Amino acid sequence: MLQALADGDFSMLAQRFLDAGFAVTLPAPGMLQIKSADQLERSSVLLSVGVHGDETGPIEVLAQLLDALSRQPGQLAVDLMVCVGNLGAIKAARRYLDADLNRMFRIERGALVDAVEAARADQMIAATVHFFSAAGPERWHLDLHTAIRPSKYTTFAIVPELLANEAKAALTGWLGWAAIEAIIMNPTSAGTYSHFSAQHCACASSTVELGRVGVLGQNDLTLFASVTLALDGLLRGASLPENIPARAVPQVFSVTQQIIKHSDAFSMAFDGATPNFTALAPGAVIATDGDTVYRVGSAEELVVFPNPDVRVGLRAALMVARQAW
């Protein structure tokens, strides 16, 4: 099942759910949609993995979950779409082929318009919009990733700030159930899949970072135990636990700055291996870009996703600050 999922081959899973009476479609390679044939209104859930080809842990988690669920198909309590993102990069064991797929979910792509990933994003957008076009009000999208660098918080999520309060509360509750340690409330899009589904499909969406990158088939799935349990509960229609332990309530951060690389003169004050959520003192230099100097404001800020090697025009880092509930 794992290799089939990594290859985007859903034939076995599709047949199991078809045999159980579900309506099943395969809108494009690496995409599967399963809907109840009884026309009852159910929650609609999109789970995506492999948007970055080297982030293999979530692929293994999802393969395990779907294999178990397909052997008890009557337990599926939601309409489900599964998307394995960058199939070519997964096969090549690379993060991407031409350009970062998770920056392609935008109207303006500039120099990236002819990238292999741009065409793949178009397929994903079309299938996603179609899936949610007839969905009820309860809509979820969890885009599962793993980080390429160490992090002060092993697991964390980026949540679009535009979510309605009810959806935001439900999503935050689920993230706590999944033992996600931190949440970044993001006010603007960097062209990510989860921000697209929130903005254009009214989903309770999140990019969820689950530890570090690993080799396909060699990930320690015990490290994903909490999120696996929460995902399984979501798909089977389980209610959130009434009492989530205090230690499982995520720390919330707000975005203070987006550091954009405007030219090849861009230089960061630290390298791309700097751990996520590294704290910088007030006034500290973050990066320079010609005559532009990015500095920390009047209070401490923490850096997330530092990457000075992104293409010109893309985000090179997020700066965040702790936020009270």
One Martini backbone bead per residue (centre of mass of N, CA, C, O) as a GRO file, in nm:
protein
  325
    1MET     BB    1   0.056   0.063  -0.020
    2LEU     BB    2   0.284   0.271   0.000
    3GLN     BB    3   0.388   0.267  -0.295
    4ALA     BB    4   0.120   0.332  -0.425
    5LEU     BB    5   0.083   0.609  -0.295
    6ALA     BB    6   0.354   0.734  -0.392
    7ASP     BB    7   0.250   0.679  -0.703
    8GLY     BB    8  -0.072   0.737  -0.715
    9ASP     BB    9  -0.211   0.447  -0.656
   10PHE     BB   10  -0.578   0.382  -0.616
   11SER     BB   11  -0.703   0.110  -0.713
   12MET     BB   12  -0.749  -0.058  -0.455
   13LEU     BB   13  -0.906   0.147  -0.289
   14ALA     BB   14  -1.129   0.206  -0.489
   15GLN     BB   15  -1.245  -0.084  -0.497
   16ARG     BB   16  -1.325  -0.114  -0.202
   17PHE     BB   17  -1.532   0.128  -0.204
   18LEU     BB   18  -1.703   0.035  -0.437
   19ASP     BB   19  -1.790  -0.241  -0.310
   20ALA     BB   20  -1.933  -0.060  -0.064
   21GLY     BB   21  -2.101   0.185  -0.234
   22PHE     BB   22  -1.929   0.404  -0.330
   23ALA     BB   23  -1.832   0.707  -0.466
   24VAL     BB   24  -1.572   0.699  -0.718
   25THR     BB   25  -1.285   0.907  -0.795
   26LEU     BB   26  -1.017   0.994  -1.052
   27PRO     BB   27  -0.917   1.304  -1.151
   28ALA     BB   28  -0.604   1.231  -1.098
   29PRO     BB   29  -0.307   1.174  -1.036
   30GLY     BB   30  -0.308   1.121  -0.690
   31MET     BB   31  -0.638   1.110  -0.685
   32LEU     BB   32  -0.911   1.082  -0.438
   33GLN     BB   33  -1.273   1.022  -0.436
   34ILE     BB   34  -1.511   0.986  -0.158
   35LYS     BB   35  -1.863   0.909  -0.164
   36SER     BB   36  -2.165   0.900  -0.071
   37ALA     BB   37  -2.461   0.741  -0.213
   38ASP     BB   38  -2.702   0.870  -0.007
   39GLN     BB   39  -2.690   1.202   0.011
   40LEU     BB   40  -2.572   1.269   0.268
   41GLU     BB   41  -2.467   1.496   0.494
   42ARG     BB   42  -2.121   1.554   0.514
   43SER     BB   43  -1.823   1.573   0.580
   44SER     BB   44  -1.538   1.739   0.428
   45VAL     BB   45  -1.220   1.580   0.340
   46LEU     BB   46  -0.881   1.693   0.302
   47LEU     BB   47  -0.587   1.503   0.221
   48SER     BB   48  -0.241   1.603   0.213
   49VAL     BB   49   0.058   1.489   0.042
   50GLY     BB   50   0.365   1.547  -0.109
   51VAL     BB   51   0.422   1.847  -0.190
   52HIS     BB   52   0.687   1.742  -0.078
   53GLY     BB   53   0.898   1.483  -0.177
   54ASP     BB   54   1.073   1.460   0.115
   55GLU     BB   55   0.788   1.423   0.280
   56THR     BB   56   0.716   1.098   0.403
   57GLY     BB   57   0.563   1.044   0.667
   58PRO     BB   58   0.263   1.112   0.580
   59ILE     BB   59   0.247   0.886   0.372
   60GLU     BB   60   0.265   0.655   0.576
   61VAL     BB   61   0.026   0.728   0.749
   62LEU     BB   62  -0.191   0.722   0.523
   63ALA     BB   63  -0.150   0.434   0.429
   64GLN     BB   64  -0.230   0.302   0.697
   65LEU     BB   65  -0.513   0.427   0.729
   66LEU     BB   66  -0.641   0.341   0.451
   67ASP     BB   67  -0.604   0.042   0.476
   68ALA     BB   68  -0.777   0.003   0.730
   69LEU     BB   69  -1.039   0.146   0.625
   70SER     BB   70  -1.082  -0.033   0.361
   71ARG     BB   71  -1.154  -0.291   0.552
   72GLN     BB   72  -1.381  -0.065   0.683
   73PRO     BB   73  -1.572   0.126   0.497
   74GLY     BB   74  -1.820   0.188   0.693
   75GLN     BB   75  -1.635   0.390   0.880
   76LEU     BB   76  -1.671   0.611   0.681
   77ALA     BB   77  -1.791   0.954   0.778
   78VAL     BB   78  -1.680   1.090   0.510
   79ASP     BB   79  -1.592   1.295   0.269
   80LEU     BB   80  -1.310   1.206   0.051
   81MET     BB   81  -0.988   1.354  -0.010
   82VAL     BB   82  -0.690   1.252  -0.185
   83CYS     BB   83  -0.350   1.399  -0.202
   84VAL     BB   84  -0.066   1.352  -0.407
   85GLY     BB   85   0.135   1.577  -0.511
   86ASN     BB   86   0.466   1.534  -0.594
   87LEU     BB   87   0.535   1.269  -0.775
   88GLY     BB   88   0.812   1.327  -0.905
   89ALA     BB   89   0.963   1.402  -0.639
   90ILE     BB   90   0.917   1.142  -0.490
   91LYS     BB   91   1.063   0.958  -0.693
   92ALA     BB   92   1.337   1.148  -0.666
   93ALA     BB   93   1.383   1.246  -0.372
   94ARG     BB   94   1.260   1.545  -0.381
   95ARG     BB   95   1.121   1.844  -0.320
   96TYR     BB   96   1.164   1.927  -0.628
   97LEU     BB   97   1.203   2.006  -0.966
   98ASP     BB   98   1.161   2.331  -1.030
   99ALA     BB   99   0.944   2.408  -0.795
  100ASP     BB  100   0.752   2.509  -0.542
  101LEU     BB  101   0.438   2.392  -0.503
  102ASN     BB  102   0.373   2.575  -0.229
  103ARG     BB  103   0.364   2.850  -0.452
  104MET     BB  104   0.116   2.786  -0.684
  105PHE     BB  105  -0.155   2.902  -0.525
  106ARG     BB  106  -0.185   3.129  -0.769
  107ILE     BB  107  -0.222   3.358  -1.013
  108GLU     BB  108   0.067   3.470  -0.976
  109ARG     BB  109   0.391   3.324  -1.108
  110GLY     BB  110   0.572   3.432  -1.309
  111ALA     BB  111   0.865   3.253  -1.354
  112LEU     BB  112   0.680   2.980  -1.270
  113VAL     BB  113   0.470   2.914  -1.504
  114ASP     BB  114   0.661   2.663  -1.646
  115ALA     BB  115   0.652   2.474  -1.430
  116VAL     BB  116   0.573   2.165  -1.341
  117GLU     BB  117   0.414   2.255  -1.079
  118ALA     BB  118   0.198   2.431  -1.216
  119ALA     BB  119   0.037   2.200  -1.348
  120ARG     BB  120  -0.022   2.049  -1.087
  121ALA     BB  121  -0.177   2.274  -0.943
  122ASP     BB  122  -0.409   2.282  -1.146
  123GLN     BB  123  -0.514   1.999  -1.083
  124MET     BB  124  -0.564   2.046  -0.779
  125ILE     BB  125  -0.759   2.281  -0.802
  126ALA     BB  126  -0.980   2.148  -0.970
  127ALA     BB  127  -1.040   1.909  -0.773
  128THR     BB  128  -1.103   2.079  -0.521
  129VAL     BB  129  -1.336   2.250  -0.625
  130HIS     BB  130  -1.515   2.010  -0.702
  131PHE     BB  131  -1.538   1.870  -0.427
  132PHE     BB  132  -1.661   2.145  -0.277
  133SER     BB  133  -1.912   2.242  -0.451
  134ALA     BB  134  -2.121   2.018  -0.284
  135ALA     BB  135  -2.063   2.090  -0.002
  136GLY     BB  136  -2.094   2.138   0.304
  137PRO     BB  137  -2.006   2.333   0.583
  138GLU     BB  138  -1.809   2.094   0.658
  139ARG     BB  139  -1.463   2.179   0.609
  140TRP     BB  140  -1.153   2.012   0.528
  141HIS     BB  141  -0.783   2.088   0.545
  142LEU     BB  142  -0.494   1.871   0.553
  143ASP     BB  143  -0.153   1.962   0.521
  144LEU     BB  144   0.111   1.734   0.519
  145HIS     BB  145   0.424   1.771   0.691
  146THR     BB  146   0.784   1.822   0.694
  147ALA     BB  147   1.077   1.934   0.812
  148ILE     BB  148   1.415   2.061   0.711
  149ARG     BB  149   1.440   2.152   1.016
  150PRO     BB  150   1.475   2.235   1.308
  151SER     BB  151   1.267   2.264   1.620
  152LYS     BB  152   1.127   2.388   1.905
  153TYR     BB  153   0.877   2.270   1.754
  154THR     BB  154   0.798   1.971   1.631
  155THR     BB  155   0.496   2.071   1.614
  156PHE     BB  156   0.308   2.255   1.357
  157ALA     BB  157   0.087   2.529   1.250
  158ILE     BB  158  -0.077   2.682   0.964
  159VAL     BB  159  -0.325   2.942   0.989
  160PRO     BB  160  -0.566   3.106   0.845
  161GLU     BB  161  -0.709   3.405   0.950
  162LEU     BB  162  -0.982   3.396   0.764
  163LEU     BB  163  -1.125   3.224   0.938
  164ALA     BB  164  -1.382   3.136   1.087
  165ASN     BB  165  -1.445   3.097   1.414
  166GLU     BB  166  -1.565   2.810   1.406
  167ALA     BB  167  -1.341   2.680   1.235
  168LYS     BB  168  -1.105   2.762   1.417
  169ALA     BB  169  -1.199   2.608   1.669
  170ALA     BB  170  -1.210   2.325   1.547
  171LEU     BB  171  -0.916   2.314   1.452
  172THR     BB  172  -0.779   2.367   1.724
  173GLY     BB  173  -0.895   2.118   1.861
  174TRP     BB  174  -0.764   1.912   1.672
  175LEU     BB  175  -0.468   1.996   1.716
  176GLY     BB  176  -0.469   1.922   2.014
  177TRP     BB  177  -0.534   1.621   1.973
  178ALA     BB  178  -0.260   1.597   1.784
  179ALA     BB  179  -0.025   1.746   1.944
  180ILE     BB  180   0.009   2.036   1.864
  181GLU     BB  181   0.229   2.291   1.979
  182ALA     BB  182   0.179   2.503   1.734
  183ILE     BB  183   0.040   2.823   1.614
  184ILE     BB  184   0.010   3.001   1.305
  185MET     BB  185  -0.126   3.309   1.229
  186ASN     BB  186  -0.205   3.385   0.888
  187PRO     BB  187  -0.280   3.677   0.689
  188THR     BB  188  -0.113   3.561   0.440
  189SER     BB  189  -0.018   3.452   0.127
  190ALA     BB  190   0.229   3.206  -0.031
  191GLY     BB  191   0.076   2.988  -0.218
  192THR     BB  192  -0.080   2.778  -0.063
  193TYR     BB  193  -0.294   2.518  -0.036
  194SER     BB  194  -0.442   2.593   0.234
  195HIS     BB  195  -0.511   2.885   0.158
  196PHE     BB  196  -0.679   2.824  -0.088
  197SER     BB  197  -0.903   2.648   0.053
  198ALA     BB  198  -0.992   2.872   0.245
  199GLN     BB  199  -1.059   3.102   0.034
  200HIS     BB  200  -1.218   2.913  -0.207
  201CYS     BB  201  -1.362   2.662  -0.003
  202ALA     BB  202  -1.420   2.707   0.306
  203CYS     BB  203  -1.191   2.590   0.484
  204ALA     BB  204  -1.047   2.412   0.745
  205SER     BB  205  -0.716   2.508   0.732
  206SER     BB  206  -0.381   2.337   0.723
  207THR     BB  207  -0.047   2.346   0.788
  208VAL     BB  208   0.129   2.044   0.890
  209GLU     BB  209   0.398   1.994   1.109
  210LEU     BB  210   0.584   1.658   1.144
  211GLY     BB  211   0.878   1.713   1.174
  212ARG     BB  212   1.103   1.525   0.982
  213VAL     BB  213   1.265   1.426   0.734
  214GLY     BB  214   1.253   1.119   0.524
  215VAL     BB  215   1.266   0.796   0.431
  216LEU     BB  216   1.094   0.594   0.254
  217GLY     BB  217   1.007   0.340   0.495
  218GLN     BB  218   1.191   0.485   0.761
  219ASN     BB  219   0.984   0.580   0.950
  220ASP     BB  220   0.882   0.671   1.276
  221LEU     BB  221   0.550   0.618   1.362
  222THR     BB  222   0.551   0.688   1.670
  223LEU     BB  223   0.583   1.006   1.615
  224PHE     BB  224   0.263   0.991   1.484
  225ALA     BB  225   0.041   0.897   1.687
  226SER     BB  226  -0.145   1.142   1.746
  227VAL     BB  227  -0.221   1.219   1.451
  228THR     BB  228  -0.331   0.944   1.374
  229LEU     BB  229  -0.564   0.938   1.575
  230ALA     BB  230  -0.701   1.206   1.478
  231LEU     BB  231  -0.747   1.121   1.184
  232ASP     BB  232  -0.914   0.871   1.239
  233GLY     BB  233  -1.138   1.020   1.389
  234LEU     BB  234  -1.225   1.206   1.158
  235LEU     BB  235  -1.302   0.974   0.950
  236ARG     BB  236  -1.503   0.826   1.180
  237GLY     BB  237  -1.658   1.058   1.357
  238ALA     BB  238  -1.521   1.150   1.604
  239SER     BB  239  -1.503   1.299   1.893
  240LEU     BB  240  -1.376   1.513   2.081
  241PRO     BB  241  -1.221   1.533   2.347
  242GLU     BB  242  -1.319   1.684   2.639
  243ASN     BB  243  -1.012   1.649   2.769
  244ILE     BB  244  -0.748   1.829   2.695
  245PRO     BB  245  -0.448   1.851   2.770
  246ALA     BB  246  -0.263   2.121   2.848
  247ARG     BB  247  -0.006   2.027   2.685
  248ALA     BB  248  -0.199   2.018   2.406
  249VAL     BB  249  -0.210   2.320   2.397
  250PRO     BB  250  -0.139   2.544   2.181
  251GLN     BB  251   0.079   2.770   2.080
  252VAL     BB  252   0.032   3.109   1.986
  253PHE     BB  253   0.096   3.282   1.674
  254SER     BB  254   0.199   3.579   1.513
  255VAL     BB  255   0.251   3.771   1.241
  256THR     BB  256   0.495   4.035   1.174
  257GLN     BB  257   0.670   3.912   0.924
  258GLN     BB  258   0.765   3.913   0.577
  259ILE     BB  259   1.042   3.776   0.410
  260ILE     BB  260   1.150   3.915   0.108
  261LYS     BB  261   1.298   3.828  -0.195
  262HIS     BB  262   1.415   4.081  -0.435
  263SER     BB  263   1.720   3.971  -0.465
  264ASP     BB  264   2.054   3.853  -0.506
  265ALA     BB  265   2.145   4.036  -0.246
  266PHE     BB  266   2.038   3.854  -0.050
  267SER     BB  267   2.079   3.840   0.322
  268MET     BB  268   2.126   3.659   0.605
  269ALA     BB  269   2.205   3.645   0.958
  270PHE     BB  270   2.140   3.346   0.883
  271ASP     BB  271   2.082   3.024   0.824
  272GLY     BB  272   1.882   2.754   0.703
  273ALA     BB  273   1.950   2.581   0.984
  274THR     BB  274   1.781   2.737   1.153
  275PRO     BB  275   1.567   2.704   1.386
  276ASN     BB  276   1.263   2.699   1.449
  277PHE     BB  277   1.188   2.950   1.677
  278THR     BB  278   1.405   3.152   1.682
  279ALA     BB  279   1.521   3.401   1.881
  280LEU     BB  280   1.500   3.763   1.854
  281ALA     BB  281   1.602   4.062   1.921
  282PRO     BB  282   1.547   4.371   1.947
  283GLY     BB  283   1.668   4.509   1.637
  284ALA     BB  284   1.757   4.280   1.483
  285VAL     BB  285   1.903   4.146   1.217
  286ILE     BB  286   1.777   3.951   0.948
  287ALA     BB  287   1.813   4.122   0.668
  288THR     BB  288   1.948   4.188   0.338
  289ASP     BB  289   1.848   4.407   0.036
  290GLY     BB  290   2.047   4.608  -0.027
  291ASP     BB  291   1.886   4.884   0.112
  292THR     BB  292   1.742   4.665   0.268
  293VAL     BB  293   1.635   4.630   0.617
  294TYR     BB  294   1.574   4.369   0.832
  295ARG     BB  295   1.395   4.398   1.145
  296VAL     BB  296   1.331   4.383   1.452
  297GLY     BB  297   1.133   4.502   1.661
  298SER     BB  298   1.042   4.602   1.993
  299ALA     BB  299   1.014   4.287   2.000
  300GLU     BB  300   1.030   3.978   2.014
  301GLU     BB  301   1.129   3.738   1.760
  302LEU     BB  302   1.050   3.461   1.545
  303VAL     BB  303   1.185   3.219   1.331
  304VAL     BB  304   1.045   3.089   1.018
  305PHE     BB  305   1.156   2.942   0.741
  306PRO     BB  306   1.455   2.975   0.674
  307ASN     BB  307   1.543   3.081   0.318
  308PRO     BB  308   1.783   3.225   0.113
  309ASP     BB  309   1.733   3.020  -0.160
  310VAL     BB  310   1.513   3.144  -0.278
  311ARG     BB  311   1.341   3.290  -0.498
  312VAL     BB  312   1.274   3.563  -0.642
  313GLY     BB  313   0.971   3.679  -0.467
  314LEU     BB  314   0.999   3.507  -0.217
  315ARG     BB  315   0.979   3.365   0.083
  316ALA     BB  316   1.241   3.351   0.348
  317ALA     BB  317   1.048   3.433   0.599
  318LEU     BB  318   0.912   3.416   0.927
  319MET     BB  319   0.772   3.636   1.167
  320VAL     BB  320   0.706   3.589   1.520
  321ALA     BB  321   0.458   3.604   1.793
  322ARG     BB  322   0.325   3.584   2.081
  323GLN     BB  323  -0.013   3.482   2.171
  324ALA     BB  324  -0.294   3.544   2.317
  325TRP     BB  325  -0.608   3.399   2.382
   0.00000   0.00000   0.00000
